[in-house]
Amino acid sequence: MPSLLNRYATPFITGLFLVSLVSGVALFFHLGAAWFHAMHEWLSLVLIVPFVLHLWKNWRPITCYLRRAPFWIAMAVSVAMAALFVIPVPGQSPGRGGPPQFAFSERMMQGQVAQIAEILQVPPEILIARLQAADPSARAEDTLAEIAARTDQPTTAVISLLVDSAD
């Protein structure tokens, strides 16, 4: 087993990192999302295994990094850069930078049930009846976001009620 670690941990990290790099760049430029999205997500998760094996294999040299400032500076900068994507920016919607269909969906969640019924070409009474299964107090004047918040459900659950009722 140790020789297996010595032979494959770093090559797998390199290979999976390159796959993650190429798929991430393609996704950033909105190229081939149908191919690269699942690939990027799943193989990035698989990358965890050789990463842990690499840490295990190289634990002694890694502990030297842990004692030096460049490691902690790099970690702090990395966390700060990640925080830029998590911390809300005043005046911008939470979905900034995401796929356009997510932004569209969030805008639709701000619509009233009666407005959404018109868009879906379904009588409002039918949508209200479906929504009342999740929220008995649902009315035509309510926004979908209000109903989701009141029922403590994700927006996808409310959307699925609408789609099911639109068939």
Secondary structure, DSSP 8 states (H G I E B T S, - for coil): -HHHHHHHHHHHHHHHHHHHHHHHHHHHTT-SHHHHHHHHHHHHHHTHHHHHHHHHHTHHHHHHHHTSHHHHHHHHHHHHHHHHHHS--TTS-TTTTS-HHHHHHHHHHTSBHHHHHHHHT--HHHHHHHHHHH-TT--TTSBHHHHHHHHT--HHHHHHHHHHHH-
